[in-house]
Amino acid sequence: MPVAWIREYRGDNGESGRVFATTMGASIDLESEDLRRLVINAAFWCVGMENKIPERADVGVIGEYKPTMFGYDLFKEGVSPADYELR
């Protein structure tokens, strides 16, 4: 089963485009330097700049990144996104 793929296409108006898709990308997945590099490299490819992809792009996280786990039975009644805003 693929976890990442690309596609080049030509629209009805004759213009071509590129698409990258992945089934990865949950908050904890992005802790992986390799996944972040895959996404950055894919962005370069999508805009036709594959010849500009650095050999080892800096994909470090800027600031603090504390992803939360996902799963079943984690719903908390009465909690809204505003409850998580930084103050």
Sine and cosine of phi, psi and omega as CSV:
sin_phi,cos_phi,sin_psi,cos_psi,sin_omega,cos_omega
0.00,0.00,0.84,-0.55,-0.01,-1.00
-0.94,0.34,0.56,-0.83,0.07,-1.00
-0.94,-0.35,-0.20,0.98,0.06,-1.00
-0.47,-0.88,0.62,-0.79,0.02,-1.00
-0.45,-0.89,0.30,-0.95,0.02,-1.00
-0.80,-0.61,0.34,-0.94,0.06,-1.00
-0.46,-0.89,0.68,-0.73,0.15,-0.99
-0.96,-0.29,0.62,-0.79,-0.06,-1.00
-0.59,-0.81,0.24,-0.97,0.11,-0.99
-0.80,-0.59,0.83,-0.55,-0.03,-1.00
-0.97,0.23,0.13,-0.99,0.01,-1.00
-0.86,0.51,-0.47,0.88,0.00,-1.00
-1.00,0.10,0.02,1.00,0.04,-1.00
1.00,-0.03,-0.19,0.98,0.02,-1.00
-0.98,0.21,0.59,-0.81,0.01,-1.00
-0.99,-0.16,0.32,-0.95,0.01,-1.00
-0.44,-0.90,0.16,-0.99,0.01,-1.00
-0.74,-0.67,0.57,-0.82,-0.02,-1.00
-0.73,-0.69,0.66,-0.76,0.14,-0.99
-0.87,-0.50,0.67,-0.74,0.05,-1.00
-0.64,-0.77,0.48,-0.88,0.06,-1.00
-0.51,-0.86,0.49,-0.87,0.10,-1.00
-1.00,-0.01,-0.05,1.00,0.06,-1.00
-1.00,0.01,0.27,-0.96,0.06,-1.00
0.74,-0.67,0.20,0.98,0.14,-0.99
-0.91,0.42,0.34,-0.94,-0.09,-1.00
-0.80,0.61,-0.68,0.73,-0.03,-1.00
-0.96,0.27,-0.43,0.90,0.06,-1.00
-0.87,0.49,-0.57,0.82,-0.07,-1.00
-0.96,0.27,-0.02,1.00,0.16,-0.99
-0.94,0.33,-0.36,0.93,-0.02,-1.00
-0.97,0.23,0.87,-0.49,0.06,-1.00
-0.86,0.51,-0.61,0.79,-0.01,-1.00
-0.89,0.45,-0.67,0.74,0.03,-1.00
-0.92,0.40,-0.68,0.73,0.03,-1.00
-0.86,0.50,-0.64,0.77,0.02,-1.00
-0.91,0.41,-0.65,0.76,0.04,-1.00
-0.85,0.53,-0.71,0.70,-0.03,-1.00
-0.92,0.40,-0.69,0.73,0.02,-1.00
-0.90,0.44,-0.72,0.69,0.02,-1.00
-0.88,0.48,-0.62,0.78,0.03,-1.00
-0.90,0.43,-0.61,0.79,0.03,-1.00
-0.89,0.45,-0.69,0.73,0.08,-1.00
-0.84,0.54,-0.72,0.69,-0.03,-1.00
-0.89,0.46,-0.68,0.73,-0.06,-1.00
-0.87,0.50,-0.53,0.85,-0.01,-1.00
-0.99,-0.14,0.25,0.97,0.09,-1.00
0.97,0.23,0.39,0.92,-0.02,-1.00
-0.93,-0.36,0.52,0.85,-0.04,-1.00
-0.87,0.50,-0.44,0.90,0.04,-1.00
-0.97,0.26,-0.13,0.99,0.01,-1.00
-0.97,-0.25,0.04,1.00,-0.01,-1.00
-0.92,0.40,0.86,-0.51,0.01,-1.00
-0.91,0.42,0.47,-0.88,0.02,-1.00
-0.86,0.52,-0.61,0.79,0.02,-1.00
-0.57,-0.82,0.99,0.14,-0.02,-1.00
-0.88,0.48,0.56,-0.83,0.09,-1.00
-0.97,0.22,0.94,-0.35,-0.01,-1.00
-0.89,-0.45,0.43,0.90,0.02,-1.00
-0.89,0.46,0.48,-0.88,0.02,-1.00
-0.98,0.18,0.74,-0.68,0.04,-1.00
-1.00,-0.03,0.84,-0.55,-0.03,-1.00
0.99,0.11,-0.26,-0.97,-0.03,-1.00
-1.00,-0.03,0.70,-0.71,0.02,-1.00
-0.78,-0.63,0.92,-0.39,-0.01,-1.00
-0.81,-0.58,0.99,0.11,-0.03,-1.00
-0.93,0.37,0.47,-0.88,0.04,-1.00
-0.98,-0.20,0.49,-0.87,0.00,-1.00
-0.95,0.31,0.45,-0.89,0.06,-1.00
-0.89,-0.45,0.27,-0.96,0.05,-1.00
0.41,-0.91,-0.18,-0.98,-0.04,-1.00
-1.00,0.00,0.41,-0.91,0.07,-1.00
0.89,0.46,0.49,0.87,0.04,-1.00
-0.97,-0.24,0.00,1.00,-0.03,-1.00
-0.91,0.41,0.72,-0.70,0.06,-1.00
-0.87,-0.49,0.90,-0.43,-0.03,-1.00
-0.90,0.43,0.67,-0.75,0.07,-1.00
1.00,0.08,0.06,1.00,0.01,-1.00
-0.99,-0.15,0.72,-0.70,0.02,-1.00
-0.85,-0.53,0.27,-0.96,0.03,-1.00
-0.81,0.58,-0.57,0.82,0.00,-1.00
-0.88,0.48,-0.43,0.90,0.02,-1.00
-0.92,0.38,-0.26,0.97,-0.03,-1.00
-0.97,-0.25,0.03,1.00,-0.01,-1.00
-0.91,0.42,0.60,-0.80,0.06,-1.00
-0.95,0.30,0.67,-0.75,-0.02,-1.00
-0.89,-0.45,0.00,0.00,0.00,0.00
